[in-house]
Amino acid sequence: LIGQVSGTATTVDSKGTIDVHLGNGCFWERQWAYYKVETEENGPFQRKDADVTALVGYAGGMVANASGPVCYHTGDARDYAAHGFAETVKVTLDAASAEKQLAALAKDFFGSFTGEAGQRVRPDPGDRGGAYRSVFGLPGGMASPLYKVFERGNAFRMLLKPGAGKNDGAGDPAENTVYVYDTNERPFYVAEEYHQFHCDFSMSSGMPYPESYWNNLFEQMKTSGRVKPTGCPEGVVPHPGALCSSPARIFPMFGRRSSRT
């Protein structure tokens, strides 16, 4: 192990950082949410746009070729949905501030559900299926000392279960369960370019996202190499999405999205 955080299970990479991922429904909406957490002026990250780490991708499943790629609805051996993957968002923690940063992410994650304790409903109820189940991943999984930080954020006492992969939940928006994964065993795969910094299908919080996000930041991330081709087909879904493109922006579609699948 290169390093550890207050225990024996959470590895720290050579840059002094720890990658975690959080997903509950469509990853476009959640990437925006964690971008806001990372760039909050008085928050624990306080990152500039150029330093944002939130990237959408797939996790919780298994593929025969561990190097990937894992792709969006290709209908072949690369298809994320066929191998038990869920849509999720990876965020990089600074080891020195990991507990505060994860606490902020967990607060946003659990706060995005609605309803009474025991009956929490994830955002994006229009998307259904295992690919949209609620997930959390970190090195070491539930054995990581950082897991306790995430657990403390569970103010509404949702069920937290160790994830096993393909048979984890049906993705019912009202499942009230979060599946927890050890990313050493079930790694995160970055999604295609066109999915990154994409606008939502509905007028969710922050929509329509500003051009500084879906255009300027998107292009900046491509130039820096943070967003790059994955080996999967590109352009399956137009970027940045109809609700952030003219003339659709003039006539916003309020209410929840229908399923993308």
C-alpha positions in Angstrom: 0.0 0.0 0.0 1.2 3.5 -0.8 -0.5 5.0 2.2 -3.5 4.6 4.6 -6.1 6.8 6.3 -6.6 6.2 10.0 -6.8 2.4 9.5 -5.8 -0.5 7.3 -8.3 -0.6 4.5 -8.3 2.7 2.6 -5.4 3.1 0.3 -4.0 6.5 -0.6 -2.4 6.9 -4.1 0.9 8.5 -4.9 -0.7 11.9 -5.2 -2.1 11.7 -1.7 -5.7 11.3 -2.9 -8.5 8.8 -2.5 -11.1 8.1 -5.2 -14.7 7.5 -4.2 -17.9 7.3 -6.2 -21.5 8.0 -5.5 -24.5 7.3 -7.7 -28.3 7.4 -7.3 -30.1 7.6 -10.7 -28.9 9.5 -13.8 -25.3 10.5 -13.4 -25.7 13.8 -15.3 -27.7 15.3 -12.5 -25.4 14.0 -9.8 -22.2 15.2 -11.6 -23.6 18.8 -11.4 -24.4 18.3 -7.7 -20.8 17.2 -6.8 -19.3 19.9 -9.1 -21.2 22.4 -6.8 -19.9 20.7 -3.7 -16.3 20.7 -5.0 -16.4 24.4 -6.0 -18.3 25.7 -2.9 -16.4 28.8 -1.8 -16.6 27.9 1.9 -16.7 24.1 1.6 -14.1 21.5 2.4 -12.9 21.3 -1.3 -12.8 24.9 -2.4 -11.6 23.9 -5.9 -11.5 26.0 -8.9 -13.2 24.7 -12.1 -9.9 23.6 -13.5 -9.3 21.4 -10.4 -12.7 19.7 -10.3 -12.5 15.9 -10.2 -16.2 14.8 -10.6 -16.5 12.5 -13.6 -19.4 10.3 -14.6 -18.9 6.6 -15.2 -19.9 3.1 -14.3 -19.1 0.9 -11.2 -20.4 -2.0 -9.2 -20.2 -4.6 -12.0 -17.6 -7.0 -13.4 -16.3 -7.5 -16.9 -14.0 -10.3 -18.1 -11.4 -7.8 -19.4 -10.6 -5.8 -16.3 -9.0 -3.0 -18.4 -12.4 -2.4 -20.1 -13.8 -0.5 -21.8 -17.2 -0.4 -20.2 -19.7 1.4 -22.5 -23.2 3.0 -22.6 -25.8 0.6 -24.1 -23.7 -0.9 -26.9 -25.6 -4.1 -26.8 -22.4 -6.2 -26.8 -19.8 -7.4 -24.3 -18.9 -3.8 -23.4 -22.4 -2.8 -22.4 -22.5 -1.5 -18.8 -26.0 -2.6 -18.0 -25.4 -6.2 -19.1 -22.6 -6.6 -16.5 -24.2 -5.2 -13.4 -22.8 -1.7 -13.5 -24.6 1.4 -12.2 -24.3 5.0 -13.3 -22.2 6.9 -10.7 -19.8 9.8 -10.2 -16.2 9.6 -9.1 -14.8 12.3 -6.9 -11.2 12.5 -5.7 -10.6 13.3 -2.0 -7.5 14.9 -0.6 -6.2 12.5 2.0 -5.5 15.3 4.5 -9.1 16.5 4.2 -10.8 13.2 3.3 -13.2 13.0 6.2 -14.5 16.5 5.8 -14.8 16.2 2.1 -16.6 12.9 2.2 -18.9 14.2 4.8 -19.9 17.0 2.4 -20.5 14.6 -0.4 -22.5 12.3 1.8 -24.7 15.2 3.0 -25.5 16.1 -0.6 -26.0 12.4 -1.6 -28.4 11.5 1.2 -30.1 14.9 1.0 -30.9 14.4 -2.6 -33.4 11.6 -1.7 -37.0 12.7 -0.7 -39.6 11.2 1.6 -39.9 10.0 5.1 -37.3 7.8 6.9 -37.6 4.3 5.7 -39.3 5.4 2.5 -36.7 7.5 0.8 -37.0 8.0 -3.0 -33.9 8.8 -5.1 -33.9 11.7 -7.5 -34.7 10.8 -11.1 -37.6 8.4 -10.5 -38.2 8.2 -14.3 -35.1 6.0 -14.8 -35.5 2.4 -13.6 -33.4 -0.7 -13.6 -30.3 -1.9 -11.9 -28.2 0.6 -13.8 -29.8 3.4 -11.8 -29.6 1.8 -8.3 -28.0 3.8 -5.5 -24.4 3.0 -5.0 -21.3 4.2 -3.0 -17.8 2.9 -3.6 -14.4 3.4 -1.9 -11.2 1.5 -1.5 -11.9 -1.1 1.2 -15.6 -0.8 1.0 -17.4 -1.2 4.4 -14.0 -2.2 6.0 -12.6 1.3 5.3 -12.5 3.7 8.2 -13.8 6.3 5.8 -17.0 4.3 5.5 -18.0 5.5 8.9 -18.0 9.0 7.7 -20.4 8.1 4.9 -22.5 6.1 7.3 -22.9 9.1 9.7 -24.4 11.1 6.8 -27.3 8.6 6.6 -29.6 10.8 8.6 -32.8 9.1 7.4 -31.5 5.6 8.1 -31.5 4.2 4.6 -30.5 0.6 4.3 -26.7 0.3 3.5 -25.8 -3.1 2.1 -22.5 -4.6 0.8 -22.8 -4.7 -3.0 -22.4 -8.0 -4.9 -22.9 -6.8 -8.4 -25.3 -7.8 -11.1 -28.1 -8.9 -8.8 -28.0 -5.8 -6.5 -31.4 -4.3 -6.6 -33.8 -3.6 -9.5 -33.2 0.1 -9.4 -36.7 0.9 -8.1 -36.6 4.6 -7.1 -38.2 3.8 -3.8 -35.9 0.9 -2.9 -34.5 2.9 0.0 -31.2 1.0 -0.2 -27.6 2.0 -1.0 -25.2 -0.7 -2.2 -21.6 -0.2 -1.0 -18.6 -1.5 -3.1 -14.9 -2.0 -2.5 -13.4 -0.3 -5.5 -10.3 -2.5 -5.2 -12.5 -5.4 -6.2 -15.1 -3.6 -8.4 -13.4 -0.5 -10.0 -14.9 2.6 -11.5 -14.7 3.0 -15.3 -14.9 6.6 -16.7 -17.8 7.1 -19.1 -17.6 8.4 -22.6 -16.7 12.0 -23.4 -20.2 13.0 -24.4 -21.6 12.0 -21.0 -19.3 14.4 -19.1 -20.7 17.7 -18.0 -23.9 17.0 -19.7 -27.2 18.7 -18.9 -30.1 16.9 -17.2 -33.2 15.7 -19.0 -35.4 17.6 -16.6 -35.5 20.9 -14.9 -33.8 19.6 -11.8 -31.8 21.8 -9.3 -29.5 24.1 -11.3 -31.0 23.5 -14.7 -30.5 24.8 -17.2 -26.8 24.5 -16.3 -24.7 27.4 -17.3 -22.6 27.4 -20.5 -19.5 27.8 -18.3 -20.2 24.2 -17.1 -21.4 22.3 -20.1 -19.2 24.1 -22.7 -16.3 26.0 -21.1 -15.5 23.4 -18.4 -16.2 20.5 -20.7 -13.7 21.9 -23.3 -11.2 22.7 -20.7 -11.3 19.1 -19.4 -10.8 17.8 -22.9 -7.9 20.0 -23.5 -6.2 19.0 -20.2 -6.8 15.3 -21.0 -9.0 14.8 -18.0 -11.9 13.9 -20.4 -10.7 11.8 -23.3 -11.9 8.9 -25.5 -12.5 5.6 -23.7 -12.6 3.3 -26.6 -16.4 3.3 -26.6 -18.7 4.8 -29.3 -19.1 8.6 -28.9 -22.1 10.8 -29.6 -24.8 8.2 -28.8 -26.5 11.0 -26.9 -26.0 14.6 -28.0 -23.9 16.8 -25.8 -24.9 19.0 -23.9 -28.6 17.9 -24.1 -31.7 19.5 -25.4 -32.6 21.6 -22.4 -29.3 23.4 -22.5 -29.4 23.9 -26.3 -31.2 26.6 -28.3 -34.1 26.7 -29.1 -35.1 24.1 -26.6 -33.9 26.4 -23.8 -36.6 28.9 -24.7 -39.3 26.3 -23.9 -38.1 24.4 -20.9 -39.7 21.1 -20.1 -40.7 21.1 -16.4 -41.2 17.9 -14.5 -39.3 14.7 -14.3 -37.7 12.9 -17.3 -38.9 9.7 -18.8 -36.5 6.8 -19.0 -33.5 7.0 -21.3 -33.6 3.3 -21.7 
